[in-house]
Amino acid sequence: MGEEISKEIAVDAVDVRELYGAQNVYLEQIRALHPALKIVARGSSLKVLGAKSAAERFERRMQGLIDYYLKYGHISREVVAQAFAASGLAADEAPADQDVIVYGNNGTVVRARTVNQQRLVRLYDADDLLFAVGPAGSGKTYTAIALAVRALREKVVRRVILTRPAVEAGEKLGFLPGDMKEKLDPYLQPLYDALNDMIPPARLQKFMEEGTIQIAPLAYMRGRTLDNAFVILDEAQNTTLPQIKMFLTRMGRNAKFIVTGDVTQIDLPRRSDSGLTRAIGILRGVKGIGVVEFDRRDIVRHELVKHIVEAFDRHGESEAPPVRTDRKS
């Protein structure tokens, strides 16, 4: 019989509730696959007792499972079985479904579901600055955030920054209770919602405490240089031309920027002040900048949303300014 050892395997890089599964279903599966080893879960580590060769092999494959989870945010019985099979599990093994952008919480699949969502994903690989414009519910921001989460998991960037202009949709922030953060948090809630779909709560909280993920109003971007970052400007139709220029010139080294907006929902006092369409017109054709124009066919919310958008368009209520393609500011 070989030498017996005791090994401590750190699992503090992941949310153990996700790693072990509901009611420890994955942990029990791991134990069943290794009857010759004693495996004890202790907080943020696993203690393994048994033959040296078996314990060391278990440690390598457990690390493969952790690396897979960190990259894809997804574990299933099939993934566990493959991780501890003779061939092991490569951390860079791509999901079979090529439309999958990222795996969210509890195995939720986030995929590019429409033609323009898929185009946004393709252009992301080619361009460092993307504009994604189109109607409500077309998945512009959600797809952008999924790309950002994937880039963070794959260590392509060191941080993700999500921002919006602090312009109220017909309401006054000053009348809301609380300090400025408490006033702004509800306005930024759609960004939190998307992140909560894709990152386990404990890990998201840690990312935000560390500054790995930041959510802030656009005014907080002034004066910053954003290196090694994936930055998303949401609701950009509510920026003025100087504001959007300020934002775009924050781009640092190894940065990816995506600007999203819906020119039919401008909340500025004067709709003509919106800088989004003017910026697209100025920058269209510049190498390294891509533009994806979503339309009603991309709407993936309730079926009625598509009909609502169509009805408003028929009655001319959108009042969307035309996209300018000249290069004059």
C-alpha positions as CSV (number, residue, x, y, z in Angstrom):
1,M,0.0,0.0,0.0
2,G,1.4,3.5,-0.9
3,E,2.2,6.3,1.5
4,E,-0.8,8.0,3.0
5,I,-0.9,11.8,3.2
6,S,-3.3,14.6,4.2
7,K,-3.7,17.5,1.8
8,E,-5.5,20.8,2.3
9,I,-7.0,22.2,-1.0
10,A,-8.0,25.9,-0.9
11,V,-11.3,26.7,-2.6
12,D,-11.6,30.3,-1.4
13,A,-11.4,31.6,-5.0
14,V,-15.0,30.4,-5.6
15,D,-18.4,30.5,-3.9
16,V,-18.4,27.0,-2.3
17,R,-22.2,27.0,-2.4
18,E,-22.0,26.9,-6.2
19,L,-19.0,24.6,-6.2
20,Y,-20.6,22.0,-3.9
21,G,-24.1,22.4,-5.3
22,A,-27.5,22.7,-3.6
23,Q,-27.5,20.4,-0.5
24,N,-23.9,19.5,-1.4
25,V,-25.0,17.4,-4.4
26,Y,-21.8,18.0,-6.3
27,L,-19.6,17.4,-3.2
28,E,-21.4,14.1,-2.6
29,Q,-20.8,13.2,-6.3
30,I,-17.1,13.9,-5.9
31,R,-16.9,11.8,-2.8
32,A,-18.7,8.9,-4.5
33,L,-16.2,9.1,-7.3
34,H,-13.3,8.7,-4.8
35,P,-14.3,6.0,-2.3
36,A,-10.7,5.4,-1.3
37,L,-10.2,9.0,-0.2
38,K,-11.6,10.7,2.9
39,I,-12.8,14.2,1.7
40,V,-13.9,16.7,4.4
41,A,-15.2,20.2,3.5
42,R,-14.0,22.8,6.0
43,G,-15.1,26.3,5.1
44,S,-12.9,27.6,2.3
45,S,-10.9,24.4,2.0
46,L,-11.1,20.7,1.3
47,K,-9.1,18.3,3.4
48,V,-8.2,15.1,1.6
49,L,-6.8,12.0,3.3
50,G,-5.5,8.9,1.5
51,A,-2.8,7.4,-0.7
52,K,-0.3,10.0,-1.8
53,S,-0.7,9.3,-5.6
54,A,-4.6,9.4,-5.3
55,A,-4.6,12.5,-3.2
56,E,-2.3,14.4,-5.6
57,R,-4.3,13.3,-8.6
58,F,-7.5,14.4,-6.9
59,E,-5.9,17.8,-6.1
60,R,-5.0,18.3,-9.8
61,R,-8.5,17.5,-11.0
62,M,-10.2,19.5,-8.3
63,Q,-8.1,22.5,-9.4
64,G,-9.3,21.8,-13.0
65,L,-12.9,21.9,-11.8
66,I,-12.3,25.2,-10.0
67,D,-10.6,26.7,-13.0
68,Y,-13.5,25.6,-15.2
69,Y,-16.0,27.2,-12.8
70,L,-14.0,30.5,-12.6
71,K,-14.0,30.7,-16.4
72,Y,-17.6,29.6,-17.2
73,G,-19.4,30.2,-13.9
74,H,-21.2,26.9,-14.4
75,I,-21.0,23.4,-12.8
76,S,-23.2,20.4,-13.5
77,R,-23.1,16.7,-12.8
78,E,-21.7,16.2,-16.3
79,V,-18.9,18.7,-15.7
80,V,-18.0,17.1,-12.3
81,A,-17.9,13.7,-13.9
82,Q,-15.7,14.9,-16.7
83,A,-13.4,16.8,-14.3
84,F,-12.6,13.6,-12.4
85,A,-12.6,11.2,-15.4
86,A,-9.2,9.8,-16.5
87,S,-8.8,12.4,-19.2
88,G,-9.6,15.3,-16.8
89,L,-11.2,18.6,-17.8
90,A,-9.3,21.4,-19.6
91,A,-10.0,24.8,-18.2
92,D,-10.0,26.2,-21.7
93,E,-12.5,23.7,-23.1
94,A,-15.1,25.6,-24.9
95,P,-18.8,25.0,-24.4
96,A,-20.4,23.0,-27.3
97,D,-23.0,25.7,-28.1
98,Q,-21.1,28.3,-30.1
99,D,-23.8,30.9,-29.3
100,V,-23.1,30.7,-25.6
101,I,-21.5,33.9,-24.3
102,V,-21.2,32.9,-20.6
103,Y,-22.8,30.6,-18.1
104,G,-24.7,32.4,-15.4
105,N,-25.9,31.3,-12.0
106,N,-27.2,27.8,-11.5
107,G,-26.2,26.8,-15.0
108,T,-28.2,29.5,-16.7
109,V,-27.1,29.9,-20.3
110,V,-26.6,33.4,-21.6
111,R,-26.4,33.3,-25.4
112,A,-26.6,35.6,-28.3
113,R,-30.2,34.9,-29.4
114,T,-30.7,37.2,-32.3
115,V,-28.9,38.2,-35.5
116,N,-27.7,41.5,-34.1
117,Q,-26.8,40.1,-30.7
118,Q,-24.6,37.6,-32.6
119,R,-23.2,40.5,-34.7
120,L,-22.3,42.4,-31.5
121,V,-20.4,39.3,-30.2
122,R,-18.5,38.9,-33.5
123,L,-17.6,42.6,-33.7
124,Y,-16.3,42.5,-30.1
125,D,-13.5,40.3,-31.3
126,A,-12.5,42.7,-34.0
127,D,-13.1,46.2,-32.5
128,D,-12.2,47.9,-29.2
129,L,-15.1,50.4,-29.3
130,L,-18.6,49.3,-30.2
131,F,-21.9,51.3,-30.4
132,A,-25.0,49.2,-29.9
133,V,-28.2,51.2,-30.6
134,G,-31.8,50.1,-30.8
135,P,-35.2,49.7,-29.1
136,A,-36.0,48.6,-25.5
137,G,-35.8,44.9,-24.9
138,S,-33.4,44.1,-27.8
139,G,-30.7,42.8,-25.4
140,K,-28.1,45.5,-26.1
141,T,-26.9,46.0,-22.5
142,Y,-27.5,42.4,-21.4
143,T,-25.3,41.1,-24.2
144,A,-22.6,43.7,-23.5
145,I,-22.6,42.8,-19.8
146,A,-22.3,39.1,-20.7
147,L,-19.3,39.9,-22.8
148,A,-17.8,41.9,-19.9
149,V,-18.3,39.0,-17.4
150,R,-16.7,36.6,-19.9
151,A,-13.7,38.9,-20.4
152,L,-13.3,39.2,-16.6
153,R,-13.5,35.4,-16.1
154,E,-11.0,34.8,-18.9
155,K,-8.7,37.4,-17.4
156,V,-8.7,39.4,-20.6
157,V,-9.3,42.5,-18.5
158,R,-8.7,43.3,-14.8
159,R,-12.0,45.1,-14.1
160,V,-15.4,45.9,-15.4
161,I,-16.9,49.4,-15.2
162,L,-20.6,50.0,-15.9
163,T,-21.8,53.6,-16.1
164,R,-24.9,55.6,-17.0
165,P,-25.6,59.3,-17.2
166,A,-27.6,60.5,-14.2
167,V,-30.6,61.8,-16.1
168,E,-34.0,61.1,-14.8
169,A,-36.8,59.7,-16.9
170,G,-39.2,62.5,-16.1
171,E,-38.5,62.4,-12.4
172,K,-36.3,64.5,-10.1
173,L,-33.6,62.7,-8.1
174,G,-33.5,65.5,-5.6
175,F,-36.9,64.5,-4.2
176,L,-35.8,60.9,-3.5
177,P,-34.7,60.1,0.0
178,G,-31.1,59.3,1.0
179,D,-27.6,60.4,0.0
180,M,-26.4,60.6,-3.6
181,K,-25.5,56.9,-3.7
182,E,-28.9,55.9,-2.4
183,K,-30.6,58.2,-4.9
184,L,-28.6,56.7,-7.8
185,D,-28.6,53.0,-6.9
186,P,-32.2,52.4,-8.1
187,Y,-31.4,54.2,-11.4
188,L,-28.4,51.8,-11.8
189,Q,-30.5,48.7,-10.8
190,P,-30.8,47.3,-14.3
191,L,-27.0,46.9,-14.4
192,Y,-27.1,45.2,-11.0
193,D,-29.9,42.9,-12.2
194,A,-27.8,41.7,-15.2
195,L,-24.8,41.0,-13.1
196,N,-26.8,39.1,-10.5
197,D,-27.9,36.8,-13.3
198,M,-24.3,35.9,-14.2
199,I,-22.2,36.1,-11.0
200,P,-22.9,34.3,-7.7
201,P,-24.0,36.9,-5.1
202,A,-21.1,36.4,-2.7
203,R,-18.6,36.6,-5.5
204,L,-20.3,39.7,-7.0
205,Q,-20.2,41.4,-3.6
206,K,-16.5,40.6,-3.3
207,F,-15.8,42.0,-6.8
208,M,-17.6,45.2,-5.9
209,E,-15.9,45.6,-2.6
210,E,-12.5,45.1,-4.3
211,G,-13.3,47.5,-7.2
212,T,-13.0,44.7,-9.7
213,I,-16.6,45.6,-10.8
214,Q,-17.6,49.2,-10.5
215,I,-21.0,50.8,-11.2
216,A,-21.1,54.5,-11.2
217,P,-22.8,57.6,-12.8
218,L,-21.1,59.0,-15.9
219,A,-19.8,62.1,-14.0
220,Y,-17.5,59.8,-12.0
221,M,-15.6,59.0,-15.2
222,R,-14.1,62.5,-15.7
223,G,-10.4,62.6,-15.3
224,R,-9.8,58.9,-15.2
225,T,-7.7,56.8,-17.6
226,L,-9.3,53.3,-17.9
227,D,-6.6,50.7,-18.6
228,N,-7.1,46.9,-18.7
229,A,-10.9,47.5,-18.3
230,F,-14.1,46.5,-20.0
231,V,-16.3,49.7,-19.8
232,I,-20.0,49.9,-20.7
233,L,-21.8,53.2,-21.1
234,D,-25.5,52.4,-20.9
235,E,-28.4,54.8,-21.8
236,A,-26.0,56.9,-23.9
237,Q,-28.9,58.6,-25.6
238,N,-29.0,60.8,-22.5
239,T,-25.5,62.1,-22.9
240,T,-24.6,65.3,-24.6
241,L,-21.9,65.4,-27.2
242,P,-19.3,66.8,-24.8
243,Q,-20.2,64.1,-22.2
244,I,-19.9,61.2,-24.7
245,K,-16.6,62.7,-26.0
246,M,-15.3,62.9,-22.4
247,F,-16.3,59.2,-21.8
248,L,-14.7,57.9,-25.0
249,T,-11.4,59.7,-24.4
250,R,-11.1,57.8,-21.0
251,M,-10.1,54.7,-23.0
252,G,-6.7,53.4,-21.9
253,R,-4.5,50.5,-22.9
254,N,-6.0,47.1,-23.3
255,A,-9.5,48.5,-22.9
256,K,-12.8,47.5,-24.5
257,F,-15.7,50.0,-24.6
258,I,-19.3,49.4,-25.5
259,V,-21.8,52.2,-25.8
260,T,-25.5,51.3,-25.7
261,G,-28.6,53.5,-26.2
262,D,-32.1,53.9,-27.5
263,V,-32.6,57.1,-29.4
264,T,-36.4,56.8,-29.0
265,Q,-36.1,57.3,-25.3
266,I,-34.2,60.5,-24.8
267,D,-34.8,62.1,-21.4
268,L,-32.8,65.3,-21.9
269,P,-34.7,68.6,-21.7
270,R,-34.1,69.1,-25.4
271,R,-34.0,65.9,-27.5
272,S,-31.6,67.5,-30.0
273,D,-29.0,67.7,-27.2
274,S,-28.4,64.0,-27.4
275,G,-24.8,63.2,-28.4
276,L,-25.2,59.5,-29.2
277,T,-26.3,59.7,-32.8
278,R,-24.0,62.7,-33.5
279,A,-21.0,60.7,-32.1
280,I,-21.9,57.7,-34.2
281,G,-22.0,59.9,-37.3
282,I,-18.7,61.5,-36.5
283,L,-16.9,58.1,-35.7
284,R,-18.6,55.8,-38.2
285,G,-15.9,54.3,-40.5
286,V,-13.0,54.8,-38.1
287,K,-11.0,51.6,-38.0
288,G,-11.4,49.8,-34.7
289,I,-14.9,51.2,-34.1
290,G,-18.0,49.0,-34.8
291,V,-21.7,50.0,-34.9
292,V,-24.6,47.5,-34.4
293,E,-28.1,48.8,-35.1
294,F,-30.7,46.7,-33.3
295,D,-34.3,46.7,-34.4
296,R,-37.7,45.3,-33.5
297,R,-36.7,41.9,-34.6
298,D,-34.2,41.7,-31.8
299,I,-36.7,42.4,-29.0
300,V,-36.5,39.4,-26.6
301,R,-38.7,40.6,-23.8
302,H,-42.5,39.8,-23.6
303,E,-44.0,39.5,-27.1
304,L,-46.1,42.5,-26.3
305,V,-43.0,44.8,-26.1
306,K,-42.4,44.3,-29.8
307,H,-46.0,45.3,-30.6
308,I,-45.8,48.3,-28.2
309,V,-42.7,49.6,-30.0
310,E,-44.3,49.0,-33.4
311,A,-47.5,50.9,-32.3
312,F,-45.6,53.9,-31.1
313,D,-43.5,54.0,-34.3
314,R,-46.7,53.9,-36.4
315,H,-48.1,56.9,-34.5
316,G,-44.8,58.8,-34.7
317,E,-44.4,59.0,-30.9
318,S,-40.7,57.9,-30.8
319,E,-39.5,61.3,-32.2
320,A,-36.1,59.7,-32.8
321,P,-33.6,62.1,-34.3
322,P,-32.0,60.8,-37.5
323,V,-28.5,59.1,-37.2
324,R,-26.0,61.6,-38.7
325,T,-23.3,60.1,-40.8
326,D,-21.3,63.3,-41.5
327,R,-18.2,64.1,-39.5
328,K,-19.2,67.6,-38.2
329,S,-19.7,68.0,-34.5
